[in-house]
Amino acid sequence: MGFQPQFLETIAQRRSALRAEVSALLPAPRPIVWEIGCGHGHFLVRYAGENPAKFCLGVDIRLDRLERSGRKRDRAQLGNCHFLRAEAREFFHALPAGVTFEEIWVLFPDPWPKARHNKNRLLKPEFFEAIAGRAGEGARFYFRTDHSEYFREVEGFFAAGEIPTWRRDPAAPWPLEQETVFQARAASYHSLVAVRTSHPARPTGIVAPGLPPPATPMSPA
């Protein structure tokens, strides 16, 4: 079943507005720290404050969370910390050419625990392959979750060699411990750090389930 024209027009307008917003925020090539699902901003605001030389950008789809994040950022008077309302994969496609990932953080993402909903999980091999195209060798990926099955699934991608562009580094330190709302609710959690290898990345598109692909190809890094 195809998409309805009105739905396609709404998505096109949203993506166009997002591209304009991202381009205004990132007018020139630069490396960024990207937090996917920034929640209430507890982590990224502190991380940006302790790393003033890094450009930190958090995305979330919940407006109330972003408003709280922005207030925390403003109180801290941080010029290197920004928040945008966007679905992660649409934000990725909206990035201008030359913008690269220095670090990617995914803290307590929605695990979509029901088997029929697993397709909605963000962390799949194609996602890692896509972000590798914008990450230089040595870039870091940080993942933390309280959902054991989701963690084992992601861990298994590395163990099976499905992601040659990234290698898990069990000895890598966790740069900052800052309890988020979701971490505070967790009885326990699992953490994983991966490092970008020198393996070439294949051009890979990532599209959120239930959404049409971008109208134009992804901008090259």
Secondary structure, DSSP 8 states (H G I E B T S, - for coil): ----HHHHHHHHHHHHHHHHHHHHH--S--EEEEEES-TTSHHHHHHHHH-TTS-EEEEES-HHHHHHHHHHHHHHT-SSEEEEE--HHHHHHH--TT-EEEEEEEES-----SGGGGGG-S-SHHHHHHHHTT--TT-EEEEEES-HHHHHHHHHHHHTT--TTEEE-TT---S-----HHHHH-S--EEEEEEE-SS---------TTS---SS-----
